[in-house]
Amino acid sequence: METELLKQIKRSKKVALVLGGGGARGSYQIGVWKALKELCIEIHLITGTSVGALNGALFLQDEYDLGEQMWRKMETNHVLALSKPIEINSFKSYRRTMRGFVVSALKKRGFNTTPLKELIDTYLADEKRIRKSAIEFGLTLTEYPSMKRVEFFLPSIPFGELSLYLLGSASFYPAMQITKIGEKSYIDGGYYNNLPVEMALEKKPTAVISVDITGPISLKRSRPITDVPIHDLGSKWPLGNLLLFDGNRADINIALGYYETMKHFEFYEGSWYTFEKDSFKKHYEKFYLALAKFLMNKNRRFAAGFLNETEQQQKNLKVLEKYWRGRIGKKELTYAVHELIGKLFQIDPTKVYSFSLFETAILEKYEELVKATTINEVDELFTVDVIYSVEEWIARYLERIPFLSNKKMLLYFLNLIEKNQPIEWHNWKVHYLIKQKPHVFMMAICMDQIKNGNFK
């Protein structure tokens, strides 16, 4: 069954797909491509920058399986000529590696990009097929040293030189060498505009799908002023380091891109996570009944008091929006705190959940957390086998500090709620901690409800 939003975009006479730059995060766009194929959304125009240009050319070549294979196998030494393999197993080694990476790149005026050129020649070898595609294709580069933006649509690129233009668009200087094309020098197209929506709009599309992979999306996303409907796709999840390629990360990103697209076109619900629509509807009805019962529950009266005042409710909502990274209305409130717990407990975001299964996954992680006796055990419990981004390393580091750990604070608040002792609730330290971490306290209230099966 097609959703109304899907029907609308299928009625569009000219759909543009805009693929932003983001280096190793580009695997996310492969997941978007998978969903667009499954939804039978016809694309008439593609504009891309940097890795978005590479993925756009793969799209025109119409070999999805080949593109997915490329991303799952890609490692950093397949893109840059490195003297030795990259090994990262701690935040310390990450900082040391990145420091050395930057110093080496500056000394060499960019790493040699011969491996990337070979990769392009291997996976985008059929230039004739690309040029025969009915899809219009454009990419951006930046002239060096003038830093002038230049745009090229496929007909203006000489035959046999497409791979060189793709390389130039992805030459992230100074980490990567400058690309020479004829008498001119070019570097990454993202220096001027990392998401070339305006370039697509010049071709008069009737709808635009833009895929931003620069990093976690925020409450506000800038866009050009236009009457053309723009469907913004992006992830709240970190998509990895810009220059460190990792097959395991690619697996995750492909799934995230796929499910984000399917959610956008209303086949699933959720924001950080993906929920079945029928399950979501049932949970919505149960959530507010459970909330009403909680507010009147004498055994939870001290915790409930935190939610009763209108002014406090407004403050709580603003805090939740900050950490959830989105606007929360009546609908979003029913699952936003659930998702924050899932995120804290590192629940796998690459699956489709019913709310029952999601709560079961939360409880399983909770039980494992309670049993862990050392910081190292907790750290190991929540470790994912990928190359972490700096944001993820910092979050992981902070969780090792007891007074900053949200997991520790969640367990502390949950214990208070379950004991419900007046003498403890009236302690100034408790009020201070709740004031410092109100979102974690709300997560503890939600966790209490999950443990007691009140949403079932």
HELIX and SHEET records of a PDB file:
HELIX    1   1 GLU A    4  LYS A   10  1                                   7    
HELIX    2   2 GLY A   23  GLY A   26  5                                   4    
HELIX    3   3 SER A   27  GLU A   38  1                                  12    
HELIX    4   4 VAL A   51  GLN A   61  1                                  11    
HELIX    5   5 TYR A   64  LYS A   73  1                                  10    
HELIX    6   6 THR A   76  HIS A   78  5                                   3    
HELIX    7   7 PHE A   91  LYS A  108  1                                  18    
HELIX    8   8 THR A  114  TYR A  123  1                                  10    
HELIX    9   9 GLU A  127  LYS A  132  1                                   6    
HELIX   10  10 LEU A  154  SER A  156  5                                   3    
HELIX   11  11 LEU A  162  SER A  169  1                                   8    
HELIX   12  12 GLY A  189  TYR A  191  5                                   3    
HELIX   13  13 VAL A  197  LEU A  201  1                                   5    
HELIX   14  14 GLY A  247  HIS A  264  1                                  18    
HELIX   15  15 LYS A  277  LEU A  295  1                                  19    
HELIX   16  16 LYS A  298  ARG A  300  5                                   3    
HELIX   17  17 ARG A  301  ASN A  308  1                                   8    
HELIX   18  18 THR A  310  TRP A  324  1                                  15    
HELIX   19  19 LYS A  330  LEU A  344  1                                  15    
HELIX   20  20 PHE A  355  LYS A  371  1                                  17    
HELIX   21  21 ILE A  375  LEU A  381  1                                   7    
HELIX   22  22 VAL A  390  LEU A  398  1                                   9    
HELIX   23  23 ASN A  406  LYS A  419  1                                  14    
HELIX   24  24 PRO A  422  TRP A  425  1                                   4    
HELIX   25  25 TRP A  428  GLN A  436  1                                   9    
HELIX   26  26 PRO A  438  LYS A  451  1                                  14    
SHEET    1   A 6 ARG A 149  PHE A 153  0                                        
SHEET    2   A 6 GLU A 136  TYR A 144 -1                                        
SHEET    3   A 6 LEU A  45  THR A  49  1                                        
SHEET    4   A 6 VAL A  15  LEU A  19  1                                        
SHEET    5   A 6 ALA A 207  VAL A 211  1                                        
SHEET    6   A 6 ILE A 230  LEU A 233  1                                        
SHEET    1   B 4 ARG A 149  PHE A 153  0                                        
SHEET    2   B 4 GLU A 136  TYR A 144 -1                                        
SHEET    3   B 4 LYS A 184  ASP A 188 -1                                        
SHEET    4   B 4 THR A 179  ILE A 181 -1                                        
SHEET    1   C 2 THR A 274  PHE A 275  0                                        
SHEET    2   C 2 VAL A 352  TYR A 353  1                                        
END                                                                             
